[in-house]
């Protein structure tokens, strides 16, 4: 479920998000969701080297390239983005579970 939040951004970051929104023909909010999802996947893989997502950086680059170069349909773009969101959610759930287990061990 999507919820509305207010965030404060530096001008340069706002300009880049607007640029990406135009380049990929997505909403401002969608660009932020995509960026956060990609960064969370990358960060969690770095924090937990044993975690292996079902999507690699190379796969993600290919997906994003298809959005721009191949000019795929909105439906196909939605499917590709859904895969990124799904992988981000799995990575986040993995990290939260690992953190929860670590806190339980520390509290014992």
HUUR-V940244 format. One record per helix or strand of 3 or more residues. SS is the DSSP state (A for helix, B for strand). FROM is the first residue (numbers start at 1). LEN is the number of residues. Records with the same first field share a line. If there is no record, write none. Layout:
BEGIN
SS->FROM-LEN + FROM-LEN
END
This chain:
BEGIN
A->11-14 + 28-20 + 57-12 + 74-34
END
